[in-house]
Amino acid sequence: MISGAHVMIFTRDEDADRAFLRDVVGIPCIDPGGGWLIYKLPPTEMGVHGGEQNDVHQLYFMCDDLDAEMARLADLGAKCSEPFRASWGRATSIPLPGGGKFGLYEPRHARP
């Protein structure tokens, strides 16, 4: 039986991205040793979408109020992209210091 999921972010600057996720985004974490932070993620859901390529994955965090969360992150130095609307909700993207990015959205779809 599957008991959980482990998400990995690959980056060119793991120390900066780890600190950003801990200090700016505010994700609780532990250091089991050597600075390898393991983050506690909120309840998660997964969707499977069609695409032209295999092995493409995206990370989106969800929030109840996108505008409020964008304002909170901006106060901490994060620069969110201009939000957009889709059939499934409103979303933005947030760059990580290491050069990657992740999504943040306010869902408007039925949730399990």
C-alpha positions in Angstrom: 0.0 0.0 0.0 1.3 3.5 -0.9 1.6 5.6 2.3 2.8 8.9 0.9 4.7 10.8 -1.8 8.1 12.4 -1.8 8.5 15.4 -4.1 12.0 16.5 -5.3 13.0 19.8 -6.7 16.3 19.8 -8.7 18.1 23.1 -8.7 21.5 24.8 -9.3 21.4 26.4 -5.9 19.9 24.0 -3.3 21.0 26.1 -0.3 19.2 29.2 -1.5 16.1 27.3 -2.6 15.9 25.4 0.7 16.1 28.7 2.7 13.5 30.3 0.4 11.0 27.4 0.9 11.7 27.5 4.6 11.9 31.2 5.4 9.8 32.9 2.7 7.2 30.3 1.7 7.1 29.1 5.3 7.0 25.3 4.7 7.9 23.5 8.0 10.9 21.3 7.7 13.4 19.2 9.6 17.1 18.6 9.0 17.9 14.9 9.3 21.5 15.8 8.8 23.9 17.6 6.5 21.5 20.4 5.6 19.2 18.1 3.6 15.9 19.7 4.6 12.8 17.5 4.4 9.6 19.6 4.2 6.2 18.7 5.5 3.8 19.3 2.7 0.1 20.1 3.1 -2.6 17.7 1.9 -1.9 16.9 -1.7 -3.8 15.9 -4.8 -2.5 14.9 -8.2 -3.9 15.3 -11.7 -2.7 13.6 -15.0 -2.8 15.8 -18.0 -2.1 15.1 -21.7 0.9 16.6 -23.3 3.4 16.3 -26.2 6.2 15.0 -23.9 6.5 12.4 -21.2 8.4 12.9 -17.9 7.2 16.6 -17.5 6.0 17.4 -14.0 4.9 20.6 -12.4 4.6 21.6 -8.7 1.7 23.9 -7.7 0.9 24.8 -4.1 -2.7 25.6 -3.3 -4.1 28.4 -1.2 -7.6 29.6 -0.2 -7.0 33.3 -1.2 -4.4 33.9 -4.0 -4.3 37.7 -3.6 -3.7 37.5 0.1 -1.0 34.8 -0.3 0.7 36.8 -3.1 0.8 39.9 -0.8 2.2 37.9 2.1 5.0 36.5 -0.2 5.7 39.9 -1.7 6.2 41.3 1.9 8.9 38.6 2.3 10.6 39.4 -1.0 9.1 36.9 -3.4 8.2 38.1 -6.9 5.0 36.5 -8.2 4.1 36.6 -11.8 0.9 38.3 -12.9 -2.0 36.0 -11.9 -4.1 34.3 -14.6 -7.5 32.7 -14.7 -8.2 29.2 -16.0 -11.2 26.9 -15.8 -9.6 25.2 -12.7 -8.8 28.5 -10.7 -6.5 31.5 -10.5 -2.8 31.0 -10.5 0.7 32.6 -10.5 4.2 31.4 -10.6 7.0 32.1 -8.2 10.7 32.0 -9.1 13.1 30.2 -6.8 16.6 31.7 -6.2 18.2 28.7 -7.9 16.5 29.5 -11.2 13.4 27.2 -11.1 9.9 28.1 -10.3 6.7 26.7 -8.8 3.1 27.5 -9.2 0.6 28.8 -6.6 -3.1 28.6 -7.2 -6.5 29.1 -5.7 -8.5 26.1 -6.9 -12.0 26.5 -8.3 -12.5 22.8 -9.1 -14.0 20.0 -7.1 -11.5 18.5 -4.7 -11.2 14.9 -3.4 
